[in-house]
């Protein structure tokens, strides 16, 4: 049975079932990045983590000419659908950029040495981040030595909601700008100030909720002011 996921504008994502040969190959790839390790953009085709069942990959994903993002994507089909990106609006250079697990956090470092993105899990009060793992659910998790999650990508969605990933008031989905342009687009899916799930258009000159019907009140749209969390 297919794995469920939900993408904001336009597609419903479905995971392909890995074949026996693929499972054998993928099992040779690690699913965990240990403290003190790194991934190199110049080895983007090989320097990847693969979930234990082979459904998801994470690593450097090409998003343009000499431009890469650190991302999670479906393994099949080849170069499958991206479900999460760390730096969609600030790609790194295709040479000398790297992902490093140092000083208790995972950091994406551009060719000039600047930190583009980080998990901000630096060692505090004796809590030490030890590894980052990509799960079969598509969640990228940084854990301490006891296995406790210190950071996870499910808390910072981009334009896709995966199965078992909750949607709360602190989260929002933001569309990509175009099919081949992964930068943030104008459409958002979020809980509004009345705790109603809404679609928002956020343009340069206009910001407006367009669903549910903005000309009707909450109750007219069949909603209440209760606080909701959605997952599937």
C-alpha positions in Angstrom: 0.0 0.0 0.0 1.4 3.5 -0.9 2.7 5.8 1.7 0.6 8.9 2.1 1.8 12.5 1.9 0.3 15.9 1.1 1.9 18.7 -0.8 0.7 22.3 -1.0 0.0 23.2 -4.6 -0.1 21.0 -6.5 0.6 17.3 -6.0 -0.3 14.4 -3.8 2.9 12.4 -3.2 3.0 8.7 -3.2 6.0 6.5 -2.3 7.0 3.7 -4.7 7.6 0.3 -3.2 11.3 -0.6 -3.4 12.1 -3.8 -5.2 14.3 -6.6 -3.8 17.4 -5.6 -5.7 17.0 -2.0 -4.6 16.6 -3.0 -1.0 19.9 -4.9 -1.1 21.7 -2.0 -2.6 20.2 0.6 -0.3 20.9 -1.5 2.8 24.6 -0.8 2.2 24.1 2.9 2.6 24.1 4.4 6.1 20.9 6.0 7.5 22.9 7.8 10.3 25.4 10.7 10.3 27.6 10.5 13.4 29.0 13.4 15.4 32.3 14.4 13.8 31.2 13.4 10.3 30.3 15.4 7.2 28.8 15.2 3.7 30.4 16.9 0.7 28.5 18.6 -2.1 31.2 17.5 -4.6 30.2 13.9 -3.8 26.4 14.6 -3.8 25.6 11.5 -5.8 27.2 9.2 -3.2 27.4 11.2 0.0 23.8 10.5 1.1 21.9 8.9 3.9 19.2 6.3 3.0 16.4 5.3 5.4 16.6 1.6 6.5 13.8 0.5 4.2 15.1 2.5 1.3 12.1 4.9 1.0 13.9 8.2 1.6 17.3 9.8 0.9 18.9 12.9 2.4 21.9 14.8 1.2 22.7 17.6 -1.3 20.1 18.0 -4.0 20.7 20.0 -7.2 18.4 23.0 -7.5 20.0 25.0 -10.3 23.3 25.7 -12.1 26.0 25.0 -9.6 23.4 25.4 -6.8 22.4 22.8 -4.1 20.1 22.4 -1.2 20.3 20.0 1.7 17.1 18.1 1.3 15.0 14.9 1.9 13.4 13.2 -1.1 11.8 9.9 -2.1 14.4 7.5 -3.4 12.2 6.1 -6.2 11.8 7.1 -9.0 15.4 8.3 -9.5 15.8 11.8 -8.1 12.3 11.5 -6.7 10.1 14.1 -5.2 11.6 16.4 -2.7 9.6 16.6 0.6 11.8 18.9 2.7 14.6 21.4 2.3 16.8 23.2 4.8 17.9 26.1 2.6 15.4 26.4 -0.2 15.9 30.2 -0.4 19.6 30.2 -0.1 21.3 27.4 -2.2 24.9 26.7 -1.6 27.8 26.5 -4.1 28.4 23.2 -6.0 32.0 23.3 -4.9 33.5 23.2 -1.4 30.2 23.4 0.4 29.6 20.8 3.1 27.3 19.5 5.8 29.1 19.2 9.1 28.1 17.6 12.4 30.4 19.5 14.8 30.0 21.2 18.2 26.8 19.4 18.9 24.9 20.7 15.8 24.5 19.9 12.2 25.4 22.9 10.0 25.3 23.6 6.3 28.4 25.5 5.3 28.8 27.4 2.0 32.0 27.5 -0.1 32.9 30.9 1.6 32.7 29.3 5.1 29.4 31.0 6.0 26.8 29.0 7.9 23.7 28.9 5.7 21.5 26.7 8.0 22.0 24.8 11.3 19.9 22.7 13.7 21.0 24.9 16.7 21.4 21.9 18.9 24.8 22.9 20.4 25.8 21.1 23.6 23.9 22.7 26.5 23.6 21.6 30.1 25.3 18.3 29.4 22.9 17.3 26.5 25.1 16.2 23.7 23.9 15.6 20.1 25.4 12.4 18.9 23.8 11.5 15.5 21.4 12.5 12.8 19.1 9.8 11.2 16.7 9.7 8.3 13.7 7.5 9.2 11.4 5.5 7.0 8.7 8.1 7.7 10.9 10.8 6.1 11.6 12.5 9.3 15.2 13.7 9.8 16.1 13.6 13.5 19.1 14.7 15.6 19.3 12.6 18.7 21.4 12.6 21.9 23.3 9.6 23.2 20.2 8.3 24.9 18.2 8.5 21.6 16.1 11.5 22.6 15.1 13.7 19.7 16.7 17.2 20.0 15.6 18.4 16.6 13.5 17.0 13.7 12.6 18.2 10.2 8.9 17.3 10.9 8.8 20.5 13.0 10.0 22.6 10.1 8.0 21.6 7.0 8.5 23.3 3.6 5.7 22.5 1.1 4.9 18.9 2.0 3.1 17.1 4.8 4.0 13.4 5.1 2.1 10.6 6.7 2.4 10.7 10.6 3.6 14.3 10.4 1.4 16.6 12.5 0.2 20.1 11.5 0.0 22.6 14.4 -0.3 26.4 14.9 3.4 26.7 14.9 3.8 25.2 11.4 2.9 26.3 7.9 3.4 24.9 4.4 4.8 27.3 1.8 4.5 26.4 -1.9 7.5 26.4 -4.2 7.7 29.2 -6.7 7.5 26.9 -9.8 7.8 23.3 -10.7 11.6 23.5 -11.0 12.1 26.5 -8.7 12.2 25.3 -5.1 12.4 28.7 -3.5 9.4 29.9 -1.4 6.3 30.7 -3.4 3.2 32.9 -2.5 0.8 30.3 -1.3 0.6 29.1 2.4 -1.4 26.6 4.3 -1.7 27.4 8.0 -3.8 27.9 11.1 -5.0 31.6 11.1 -5.6 33.7 14.2 -8.9 32.0 14.9 -7.3 28.5 14.8 -8.9 27.8 11.4 -7.0 26.0 8.8 -6.6 28.4 5.9 -5.0 29.0 2.5 -3.2 32.3 2.3 -1.8 34.2 -0.7 1.2 36.2 0.3 2.3 38.4 -2.6 4.6 41.4 -2.8 1.6 43.8 -2.8 -1.3 41.7 -1.4 -1.8 39.3 1.5 -5.2 37.6 1.6 -6.8 34.4 2.9 -8.8 32.9 0.0 -10.1 29.7 1.7 -12.3 29.2 3.6 -14.6 31.8 2.1 -13.2 35.2 3.4 -16.7 36.8 3.0 -18.2 34.5 5.6 -17.5 34.3 9.3 -16.0 31.3 11.1 -19.4 29.6 11.8 -20.7 30.3 8.4 -17.7 28.3 7.0 -18.6 25.5 9.4 -15.6 26.1 11.7 -15.1 26.8 15.4 -12.4 28.5 17.4 -11.1 25.3 18.9 -7.4 24.5 18.7 -6.7 21.7 16.3 -3.8 19.5 15.3 -4.0 17.5 12.1 -2.1 14.4 11.1 -2.7 11.4 8.9 
